[in-house]
Amino acid sequence: MSRATGLLASLCAPGELATVAQRCARGKRRQSDVAWFLFDEARQVATLRDALTTATWRPAPLAALVVRDPKPRVIARSPFEDRVVHLALARRLEAVYGPSLSPSDFACRPGWGQHRAVLALQRHLRCNTWAVHLDVRAYFPSIDPGRIASLLGERIADAPFLDLVGHMLAQGPAFYAEPSVRAAGGLTPEWPPPGRGLAIGSSLSQHLAAHVYLNAFDHWIKRRLRVPGYVRYVDDIFLFGRGRAEVRAWREAVGEWLAVNRGLRLKAPDAPVIACAATLHGLGYRISREARAPRVRTLRRLRQRVAEEMRGGGAVDAARSLASSAGLWVF
């Protein structure tokens, strides 16, 4: 497989950063840093483009924001200029990795997404007998930046582009080494180990975690384990099969592969194997062969978001921000 080149040049092509900035600003134009960037957009974009082409761009320090969704998460906040760079980098990676992504990988992909993942889960419930839901323990804090850099180097030969991604990767271990961040995120002293972490909160980190880090895992599941029913949404892994013992064996094999090849641990290595005739709880839904409905806490969070959006931006901005979530009511 030939490695991709010219990524930084395409990222800095005329009009590209301006397009990315407009996309990055969707639903956030009332935020002060976004509004200021757009007020002086031409100069801001030119300055950013010069910094990228001369290899002088460096990301600003990350600020921690604690959210509960419902479990505590620590989001790494970056200034708007850095978020533009993150999205521009992610768009280049989409072009490189998009053709090789598994159809079972649903997160952070145009045309896939949460609703389609739920439909796939229901379809597999109808076609199989047993299922297991696995997820990775402290996934983003456990990601090894060195492994990501190696994986990117296998597909990309553009050194300046890889250097840009490397600056972002270097922020993760320091971010998760902060005692306040570890405490807020519920991280224990023994896991994840030092030197790990991909700071969650940017489109680039989402792409790296959802696609780059586990792309080989998806193909191993289908080609080596030959699992007939498989869905993955970032670190939520669902396996479906006809034999209970077979699904248990897959569960053990998945834990071993993730530990050996990615240095990850499952949150519940002995997660229960359930009958597909029962109700599956996953991705914020209660899913059965006959129906699907959002979980109570999912609707509660949606109501809170609606109230916050209405207070902050009015009905029009709230409708745009909540467009995808509105499907909870009719999906």
C-alpha positions in Angstrom: 0.0 0.0 0.0 1.4 3.4 -1.0 1.7 6.0 1.7 -0.2 9.3 1.3 1.8 12.5 0.5 1.0 16.2 0.0 -1.4 16.4 2.9 0.0 19.6 4.5 0.0 21.3 1.1 -3.7 20.5 0.5 -4.5 21.6 4.1 -2.9 25.0 3.4 -4.4 25.4 -0.1 -6.2 28.7 -0.8 -9.6 28.7 0.7 -9.3 25.4 2.7 -8.7 26.9 6.1 -11.5 29.4 5.6 -13.9 26.6 4.7 -12.8 24.6 7.8 -13.2 27.7 10.0 -16.8 28.2 8.8 -17.6 24.5 9.4 -15.9 24.6 12.8 -18.0 27.7 13.8 -21.4 26.0 13.2 -23.6 26.4 16.2 -20.9 28.3 18.1 -20.9 31.7 16.6 -22.1 33.3 19.9 -19.0 32.1 21.7 -16.6 35.0 22.2 -13.5 33.4 20.7 -15.4 32.2 17.7 -17.0 35.6 17.2 -13.7 37.4 17.4 -12.1 35.0 14.9 -14.9 35.4 12.4 -14.9 39.2 12.9 -11.3 39.3 11.5 -11.5 36.1 9.6 -9.3 37.0 6.6 -6.3 38.1 8.7 -6.8 35.3 11.2 -6.8 32.6 8.5 -3.8 34.1 6.8 -1.8 34.2 10.1 -2.8 30.6 10.8 -1.8 29.5 7.3 1.6 31.2 7.5 2.3 29.5 10.9 1.4 26.1 9.4 3.4 26.4 6.2 6.5 27.7 8.1 6.2 24.9 10.8 5.9 27.5 13.6 2.4 26.6 14.7 2.1 25.1 18.2 -1.1 24.3 20.1 -2.1 26.4 23.0 -2.2 24.8 26.5 -5.4 22.7 27.2 -8.0 23.8 29.7 -9.9 21.1 31.5 -13.7 21.0 31.6 -15.5 18.4 33.6 -18.8 17.1 32.3 -21.1 14.3 33.4 -22.6 12.4 30.5 -23.7 10.6 32.8 -20.3 9.4 34.0 -17.6 12.0 34.6 -15.5 13.0 31.7 -12.7 15.6 31.4 -12.9 17.5 28.2 -9.8 19.3 26.9 -10.8 22.7 25.7 -8.7 24.4 23.0 -9.0 27.9 21.6 -10.9 28.3 18.4 -7.7 28.7 16.2 -6.5 25.3 17.4 -9.9 23.7 16.8 -9.7 24.9 13.2 -6.3 23.1 12.8 -7.7 20.0 14.5 -10.6 19.8 12.1 -8.4 20.5 9.1 -6.1 17.6 10.1 -9.1 15.3 10.7 -10.4 16.1 7.2 -7.1 15.0 5.7 -7.1 11.8 7.7 -10.7 11.1 6.6 -9.4 11.1 3.0 -6.6 8.7 3.9 -8.5 6.2 6.1 -12.0 6.5 4.8 -11.8 3.9 2.1 -10.4 1.3 4.4 -12.8 1.8 7.4 -15.0 -1.1 8.3 -18.8 -0.7 7.7 -19.1 -1.8 11.3 -17.4 1.3 12.6 -20.2 3.9 13.1 -18.7 6.8 15.1 -17.6 10.2 13.7 -18.4 9.3 10.1 -20.7 11.1 7.6 -23.6 8.8 6.8 -23.1 6.5 9.8 -23.6 7.9 13.3 -25.5 6.8 16.5 -28.9 6.3 14.9 -27.6 4.0 12.2 -25.6 2.1 14.8 -28.7 1.5 16.8 -30.5 0.2 13.7 -27.6 -2.2 13.1 -27.8 -3.4 16.7 -31.5 -4.2 16.3 -30.8 -5.9 13.0 -28.2 -8.2 14.6 -30.5 -8.9 17.5 -33.1 -10.2 15.0 -30.6 -12.4 13.2 -28.6 -13.9 16.1 -29.1 -15.8 19.4 -26.5 -14.4 21.8 -24.8 -11.0 22.2 -22.2 -9.3 24.4 -21.5 -5.6 25.0 -17.9 -4.7 25.8 -16.2 -1.4 26.3 -12.7 -0.2 27.0 -11.6 1.0 30.4 -10.8 4.7 30.4 -10.3 4.6 26.6 -9.0 8.0 25.7 -6.7 8.3 28.8 -5.4 4.8 27.9 -4.4 5.4 24.3 -0.7 5.3 23.6 0.4 8.3 21.5 3.5 6.5 20.4 1.4 3.7 18.9 -0.8 6.2 17.1 2.3 7.9 15.6 3.5 4.5 14.4 0.1 3.7 12.8 0.0 7.0 11.1 3.5 6.5 9.8 2.4 3.3 8.1 -0.1 5.2 6.0 1.3 8.7 5.6 4.7 9.8 4.2 4.2 13.5 4.8 6.6 14.4 7.6 5.4 18.0 8.1 1.9 16.8 8.4 2.9 14.1 10.9 4.8 16.7 12.9 1.6 18.7 13.2 -0.3 15.7 14.5 2.6 15.0 16.8 2.3 18.4 18.5 -1.3 17.5 19.4 -0.5 14.0 20.5 2.2 15.3 22.8 -0.4 17.2 24.9 -2.3 14.1 26.0 0.1 12.4 28.5 0.8 15.8 30.2 -3.0 16.5 30.4 -3.8 13.2 32.0 -0.8 13.4 34.4 -2.4 16.3 36.2 -3.8 15.1 39.6 -6.9 17.2 39.3 -7.7 15.8 35.8 -7.1 12.2 37.0 -9.3 12.8 40.1 -12.1 14.4 38.1 -12.1 11.7 35.4 -12.1 8.9 38.0 -8.7 7.5 36.9 -6.9 5.3 39.4 -3.2 5.5 40.3 -2.6 2.1 38.6 -4.5 2.8 35.4 -3.8 4.2 32.9 0.0 4.2 33.3 2.2 7.3 32.8 2.8 8.4 29.2 -0.6 7.5 28.0 -3.5 9.6 26.9 -5.3 11.3 23.9 -7.0 14.4 25.1 -10.7 14.1 24.3 -12.5 17.2 23.0 -11.4 17.8 19.4 -12.4 16.4 16.0 -8.9 15.2 15.5 -8.8 13.2 18.7 -12.2 11.7 17.9 -11.0 10.6 14.5 -7.7 9.1 15.8 -9.5 7.2 18.6 -12.5 6.0 16.5 -10.8 5.1 13.3 -6.9 5.1 13.4 -6.4 3.3 16.6 -8.9 0.5 16.2 -9.2 0.2 12.4 -7.0 -3.0 12.3 -9.1 -4.4 15.2 -12.3 -4.1 13.1 -10.8 -6.1 10.3 -9.4 -8.7 12.7 -12.9 -9.2 14.1 -14.4 -9.9 10.7 -11.6 -11.7 9.0 -10.0 -13.7 11.8 -12.7 -14.2 14.4 -15.4 -14.2 11.6 -18.0 -12.7 13.9 -21.3 -12.6 11.9 -22.7 -9.6 13.9 -20.4 -6.8 14.9 -20.9 -3.1 15.7 -18.4 -0.6 17.2 -19.1 2.9 18.3 -15.7 4.3 19.4 -14.9 2.0 22.3 -18.4 0.4 22.6 -18.0 -3.1 21.1 -21.0 -5.3 20.4 -20.6 -9.0 19.2 -23.5 -11.2 18.1 -23.5 -14.9 17.3 -25.5 -18.1 17.4 -23.6 -20.1 20.1 -23.2 -18.9 23.7 -19.8 -20.6 24.1 -18.7 -19.1 20.8 -19.6 -15.5 22.0 -17.7 -16.1 25.2 -14.7 -17.2 23.3 -14.8 -14.1 21.2 -15.1 -12.0 24.4 -11.8 -13.5 25.7 -10.1 -13.1 22.3 -11.1 -9.4 22.1 -9.6 -8.7 25.5 -6.4 -10.4 24.6 -6.0 -8.6 21.2 -6.7 -5.2 22.7 -4.1 -5.8 25.5 -1.4 -7.1 23.3 -1.8 -4.9 20.2 -3.1 -1.6 21.7 -2.2 -1.8 25.4 -5.9 -1.5 26.4 -8.0 -3.1 29.1 -11.7 -4.0 29.0 -13.9 -2.4 31.6 -15.6 -5.7 32.3 -13.6 -8.7 30.9 -16.4 -11.0 32.0 -19.3 -9.0 30.7 -22.4 -11.1 30.6 -23.5 -12.8 27.4 -27.2 -12.1 26.9 -29.9 -13.6 24.9 -30.8 -11.7 21.8 -34.5 -12.2 22.7 -33.8 -9.9 25.7 -33.4 -6.1 25.8 -29.9 -4.7 24.9 -28.9 -1.5 26.6 -26.4 0.4 24.5 -25.6 3.8 22.9 -28.3 5.5 25.1 -31.1 3.2 23.9 -33.1 0.2 25.1 -33.1 -2.1 22.0 -35.1 -5.2 21.4 -36.0 -7.2 18.4 -39.4 -5.5 18.3 -38.7 -1.9 19.4 -36.1 0.7 20.4 -36.5 3.6 22.7 -34.1 6.1 24.4 -33.2 5.4 28.0 -34.7 7.6 30.7 -31.4 9.3 31.4 -30.8 10.0 27.7 -34.1 11.9 27.6 -33.3 13.7 30.8 -30.0 14.9 29.4 -31.8 16.0 26.2 -34.3 18.1 28.2 -31.4 19.7 30.0 -29.6 20.5 26.7 -32.8 22.1 25.3 -33.2 24.3 28.3 -29.5 25.4 28.2 -29.6 26.1 24.4 -32.8 28.1 24.8 -31.2 30.2 27.5 -28.1 30.8 25.5 -29.1 31.3 21.9 -32.8 31.3 21.3 -35.1 29.0 19.4 -33.3 29.1 16.0 -29.8 28.4 17.4 -31.2 25.7 19.7 -32.9 24.0 16.8 -29.7 23.9 14.8 -27.6 22.7 17.7 -30.1 19.9 18.7 -31.0 18.8 15.2 -29.4 15.3 15.5 -30.7 14.8 19.1 -34.2 15.6 18.0 -34.3 12.2 16.4 -34.6 10.7 19.9 -38.2 11.6 20.0 -39.2 10.0 16.6 -36.4 7.6 15.8 
